[in-house]
Each structure stands twice: as C-alpha cells, then as structure tokens.
Amino acid sequence: MPEINLNYLSANQTRSIVDIISAAMNPDEGKWADETIARHVALQESGISDGRFYFGIYHQEDLCGIIGLHHYEWGPPQNVWLGWFAVAPELQRRGIGSEALRLVEGKARGLGFSKLFIETYSSPDFESARQFYTKAGFVSVGTVA
C-alpha cells in the first residue's frame, strides 16, 4: 500500500480540491463541490458544525485528493455517509484510494460511527467509482430513480 495521510481540509485548499474533483469526476461535480466545501468552511469558521468532516489525501506530502464523511443530524447516530471522494486522475489505480478508504473508515469509527454508507450515480461517469466500491467490499442495497 502507498503511504498516505489524511488531514483535515483547510480553507486554503478548497481551490485545489475543486480542481481534483472536476478532473476526477466532471466539471459539474466540481461546481457542487465548490459550493458545498465553501459552505462547510464558512460554517466551521463560525463555530457551527454541519456534520461534515473533509480530509485532504496526502501522498508523499502532496495533496492529491479528498475524502469526507457526513452525518445527517436527523439520522441514526451510528450512520455516516462517505462525502466527497476523489483522487487526482494521474494517481488513480495506485492504491491511494483504497488506502484512503481504509483510513477514513478508521476516522469514522474514531468519531463514533459504526455504519458507513456510500451513494453514487448510475451515469457512465461514475462506473469506475461503482466498480471501486464493489471491489472494496461494498454492496448495493438500493437504487433511487
């Protein structure tokens, strides 16, 4: 496994993360990430929790991706959802994503969560993501039309 670290995302990393999400997923996801992460950072700076935890993925001390968790306050306390998750395209298929997923599962347990859920799209842009999650041991439990 490659040596990577997860560190809480800081406000000054937002642009780099949005660029990674746009390249790894698509530009529309990048726009949504920009809005979501900006709102998260603003709330954090105001001392308000939005139930989200974003971690920069670092490989050889370089920021190369993002992985996050989000908890809906109205949901069961043990449940958490995988948030934005992207690795720079040029570094994919090197084990970085698999290791990041393993590490974020540990972070989730450390935050008191015991059930990790993943939601993704059925569009072709996300086929590799669905294959990745299946290979990581996740199973599909439903589809929203």
N, C-alpha and C positions, 0 to 999 in steps of 0.2 A: 504494500500500500504506500502511496506517496505520503510524504509528511506534510500535513496541512494543519492549520489552526483556524478556529472560529473565534472572532472577536466582535463584540457589539458594534454595530454600524454607527458611524459618526456622521453628523450633518455634512461635513465637507466631502464625504464620499458619495453623496447622492448622485451627482452627475456621472461619475464612473460606473456606478451600479446601473443606472438607467441605460447607459450605453451598452453594458454587458447584456442586460435583459433584452434590449432591442435587437442585438445581434444574435443572441442565442434563441430567442423566440420569434418575435416580429416587432416592427415599429409600433403597432397599436398597443401591444403589451407594454412596451417602453413608455408610452404616454400614460397608461394606467398606473404603472409603477412610479412614474414621476409624481403624479398626484397623490398616490397612497403613501409613499415614503415621505414626501414633503409634509403631509398632514400628520404623519406619525412623529416626525422630528419636531414639528411645531408643538404638538401636544406634550411630548417628552420635555421640551424646553420650558413648558408652562407647568410642569409637575403633574400632568394628567396622564394616567395610563389608558391606552387604547386596547389593551390586551394583546399587543403585538410585540414580538421580540425579533429583531433583524440582526443577523450576523454576517459580517464580511467573511468570505472564504479566502484564506491566505495560503499561497503555495510559494515556497522559497521567499517568504516575506513580501510577496507582491499580491495585491488584491486581485483576485481572479474570478470572483463570483459572489453570490448572495444566497443565503438560505434563511428562512424565517419560520416562526411559529406564530399562530394567532389563536386566541381563545375568545369565544363568544361568551360574554358575561351571563347571558340567559341560558347557556348550555350547561350540561353536566360538568361539574368541577374537574373531573378527570380527563375530559376531552380537550384536545388541541389539534389544530389543523396545520398542515405544512403551509407556510406562507411562500412568498416569492422564492424561487429556487432556480438558479441559473449559474452555469459555469461558462466562461468565455469559450466560444466555439473552437478556437485553436488549441485549447487544453482539454477538450472533451475526449472521452474514451481512453483516459489515462488513469482512471480510478479515483480521481479527485471528487467527483460527485458521489460515488459510493462511500468514500470515507467521510465526506461532509454529512451525508445522510446518517451514517452511523454515529457521528459526533453529535448531531442535532437531536437524535433520539436520546442520547445521554443528557443533553441540556434539558430536554422536555421532562425527563424523569426527575432531574435536579430541581426543576421548577414545580414539581408536584403533579405532573400529568402522567397518566398511565395508558392512554389511548391516543394514538396518532392517526389522523385521517388525512387523506390526500384527495384533492379534487383537481381534475384536469379536463381539457376539452376533447371532443371526439374528432376535431378537424385534423387534416393531414399534417398541419404544422406541429402537432403535439404527439404524433405517432411514436417518435423516438422516446419521448417522455413516458408514454404509457408502457412501452417495452422495458424501459429502465426500471420503472416501479414494479413491474411484474417480475423481472429478474431479481429485484431486491427482496422479493417475498410478499409484496402487497397483492391483494386480490380485489377484484371489482365487486362491489356489493350493491351497486345501483347505477341507474342512468337517469338523468334529468333531460326531458325532451324540450 
